[in-house]
Amino acid sequence: MTGHRPPAEDTTTDVIRWAAFSCVLVPVVLLWYGTSLAGATGTALGLAAVTAVCRILLRQSERVAAGLAREERAPRRGRHHRGGTGARRGGRHTGGNTPVG
């Protein structure tokens, strides 16, 4: 092996390879069983189009998942993600000089 790929990438690559294999195999089988060349070609083009769209969607979902994983690992800073000590909203405040009435 030349390098280690994440399991999601392996799965996506395998799915795309099987889909490409099917784009070739299905028209051959259709021709074997007597379907016209035009019908087999139309089927091959349709399968290729579906495979291309699925590949795009799979790659996009991988990028989104990688971005979410990066976000989870990054330290949270900013207005709504303050760390450290201090008063927090909704917490119980002890002490103070204001009378309760």
CYANA upper distance limits for C-alpha pairs under 8 A (distance plus 0.5 A):
  5 ARG  CA      9 GLU  CA      6.86
  5 ARG  CA     10 ASP  CA      7.03
  6 PRO  CA     10 ASP  CA      6.99
  7 PRO  CA     11 THR  CA      6.68
  8 ALA  CA     12 THR  CA      6.66
  8 ALA  CA     62 GLU  CA      8.02
  9 GLU  CA     13 THR  CA      6.53
  9 GLU  CA     62 GLU  CA      8.17
 10 ASP  CA     14 ASP  CA      6.62
 11 THR  CA     15 VAL  CA      6.68
 12 THR  CA     16 ILE  CA      6.72
 12 THR  CA     55 ARG  CA      8.45
 12 THR  CA     58 LEU  CA      7.27
 12 THR  CA     59 ARG  CA      8.38
 13 THR  CA     17 ARG  CA      6.63
 14 ASP  CA     18 TRP  CA      6.71
 15 VAL  CA     19 ALA  CA      6.64
 16 ILE  CA     20 ALA  CA      6.62
 16 ILE  CA     51 THR  CA      7.64
 16 ILE  CA     55 ARG  CA      7.03
 17 ARG  CA     21 PHE  CA      6.63
 18 TRP  CA     22 SER  CA      6.64
 19 ALA  CA     23 CYS  CA      6.76
 19 ALA  CA     51 THR  CA      6.65
 20 ALA  CA     24 VAL  CA      7.21
 20 ALA  CA     48 ALA  CA      7.80
 20 ALA  CA     51 THR  CA      7.65
 21 PHE  CA     25 LEU  CA      6.57
 22 SER  CA     26 VAL  CA      6.12
 22 SER  CA     47 LEU  CA      8.40
 23 CYS  CA     27 PRO  CA      7.57
 23 CYS  CA     44 ALA  CA      5.93
 23 CYS  CA     45 LEU  CA      8.44
 23 CYS  CA     47 LEU  CA      6.10
 23 CYS  CA     48 ALA  CA      6.50
 24 VAL  CA     28 VAL  CA      7.12
 24 VAL  CA     44 ALA  CA      7.43
 25 LEU  CA     29 VAL  CA      6.74
 26 VAL  CA     30 LEU  CA      6.63
 26 VAL  CA     40 ALA  CA      8.46
 26 VAL  CA     43 THR  CA      8.40
 26 VAL  CA     44 ALA  CA      7.84
 27 PRO  CA     31 LEU  CA      6.60
 27 PRO  CA     40 ALA  CA      5.20
 27 PRO  CA     41 THR  CA      7.28
 27 PRO  CA     43 THR  CA      7.05
 27 PRO  CA     44 ALA  CA      6.38
 28 VAL  CA     32 TRP  CA      6.63
 28 VAL  CA     40 ALA  CA      8.02
 29 VAL  CA     33 TYR  CA      6.78
 30 LEU  CA     34 GLY  CA      6.96
 30 LEU  CA     35 THR  CA      5.83
 30 LEU  CA     40 ALA  CA      6.57
 31 LEU  CA     35 THR  CA      5.51
 31 LEU  CA     36 SER  CA      7.10
 31 LEU  CA     37 LEU  CA      7.22
 31 LEU  CA     40 ALA  CA      6.94
 35 THR  CA     39 GLY  CA      6.85
 35 THR  CA     40 ALA  CA      7.05
 36 SER  CA     40 ALA  CA      6.79
 37 LEU  CA     41 THR  CA      6.50
 38 ALA  CA     42 GLY  CA      6.56
 39 GLY  CA     43 THR  CA      6.67
 40 ALA  CA     44 ALA  CA      6.66
 41 THR  CA     45 LEU  CA      6.70
 42 GLY  CA     46 GLY  CA      6.63
 43 THR  CA     47 LEU  CA      6.62
 44 ALA  CA     48 ALA  CA      6.56
 45 LEU  CA     49 ALA  CA      6.66
 46 GLY  CA     50 VAL  CA      6.79
 47 LEU  CA     51 THR  CA      6.52
 48 ALA  CA     52 ALA  CA      6.61
 49 ALA  CA     53 VAL  CA      6.82
 50 VAL  CA     54 CYS  CA      6.64
 51 THR  CA     55 ARG  CA      6.56
 52 ALA  CA     56 ILE  CA      6.80
 53 VAL  CA     57 LEU  CA      6.75
 54 CYS  CA     58 LEU  CA      6.52
 55 ARG  CA     59 ARG  CA      6.64
 56 ILE  CA     60 GLN  CA      6.64
 57 LEU  CA     61 SER  CA      6.66
 58 LEU  CA     62 GLU  CA      6.73
 59 ARG  CA     63 ARG  CA      6.84
 60 GLN  CA     64 VAL  CA      6.80
 61 SER  CA     65 ALA  CA      6.56
 62 GLU  CA     66 ALA  CA      6.57
 63 ARG  CA     67 GLY  CA      6.64
 64 VAL  CA     68 LEU  CA      6.74
 65 ALA  CA     69 ALA  CA      6.66
 66 ALA  CA     70 ARG  CA      6.67
 67 GLY  CA     71 GLU  CA      6.67
 68 LEU  CA     72 GLU  CA      6.77
 69 ALA  CA     73 ARG  CA      6.96
 70 ARG  CA     74 ALA  CA      6.73
 76 ARG  CA     81 HIS  CA      6.05
 76 ARG  CA     82 ARG  CA      7.87
 76 ARG  CA     83 GLY  CA      8.50
 77 ARG  CA     81 HIS  CA      5.63
 77 ARG  CA     82 ARG  CA      6.35
 77 ARG  CA     83 GLY  CA      8.01
 78 GLY  CA     82 ARG  CA      6.72
 87 ALA  CA     91 GLY  CA      7.97
